[in-house]
Structures are given as structure tokens and as C-alpha cells.
Amino acid sequence: MATVWRTDPDYEATRRRMVWNERIPERFPDVIVSVTSDADVIEAVKLARSRGLRIAIRAGGHSWIGTSLRDGGMLIDLSQLNGVT
């Protein structure tokens, strides 16, 4: 599980990768979590719950207007999740 907080130096590059086109909305999650397994998803949800963060989900990332980007809260990126057990 890769976790990038808004204060991390690579935050902006990570945030921009969450939208497939160049129309990057001016919305900023507090944290972006990229998961690769169902265990990662569980850990991300636990982290969000422990900090009182709302959760938004990015699946394929093909929303033209970047609907998965929300101000505040946690964005969980499922694009590298290939299956669940």
C-alpha cells in the first residue's frame, strides 16, 4: 500500500496521475492511497476510519471530469488491484 499525504513532495504528481486527461480539477484529497490487494483496501479503510476521513474511490480513472478527486478525505486508488480473495 502506497500512501501519499498532501504534505509529501510527490503529492501533486500523484494527484495529477489520478486523472487520465489534462483537465485536472482543483480538488485536493488529504491523502491518496494506492492499493494492490484486498488486505491493502482493508488497511486503507481502517486508516481512514481512525482519522475520521471520508473515502472516495478511483477505479479505472477514466472519468473525464475527475469525479474521484474530492477535497479532503482519502482517495483510494484501485487501478492496480487485479482481483480479490
N, C-alpha and C positions, 0 to 999 in steps of 0.2 A: 504494500500500500504506500503510495507516494502522496505526501501531504504538503501542500504549499500554502502558507499563510500570506495574508495581504502584505505583511512586513518583510517577506522574503524577497531577495534580489531578483529571483526569476519569476515572481508573481505575474507581472504584466505579460511576459512572453507566454506563460502558461494560460492566462486568461484569454489571450488572443487566439490561442490554438483551440479553444472551446467552440469557436465559430468558424465554419468552413469557408466563408467568403470574407471580403474586406469591410463589410458593414458591421463593425464591432460596436455593439451598444455600450453606452456609458453606464453600465451596471457592474457592480463590484462585490462578489461574494467575499465573506470574511476568510474563507478557506476553500481550496479546491483539492479534492481527494480523488486520485486515480486508483481504481481497484482492478485486480486481475483474478480474484477468486471470491466465492461466496463468503469465505471467512473474512476477507477484506471488507466486504459490504457490512457484515455484522460489526466489525470493529469500527468502521466509519459511523454507523448509526449509533453505536454506544458512545463514541466521542461527541457526536452532535448532541445527543441526549444529555450527557454530563455537563455540557457547556450551554445548554438551552438554545441551541442553534436550529433554525428551520432548515429543512433539506429540500434542495432542488436536484433533479436527476438529468443527466445528459446521457443519451443512449448513442445513437449514430452520429449526432452532431450536425444533422442536415437541415436544421431549422433556419430558414433564410433570415429571420429576424432575431435569431439567438435567444429563443424563449427560455432556455435553461439558465442563462445568466440572470441572476437576481441580485439586488443589493442586499448585503448582509447574509448571514446564514452560511450553510455549507452546500457546495456543489459537488455531487458525487458523479464522477465520470465513469460510465460503464463501457466505454468504447473498446476497452481491452479485455473485457470479460467475455470469454468464449463459451461458457457453459456453467451450470450449477450442479451440485450434487446433493 
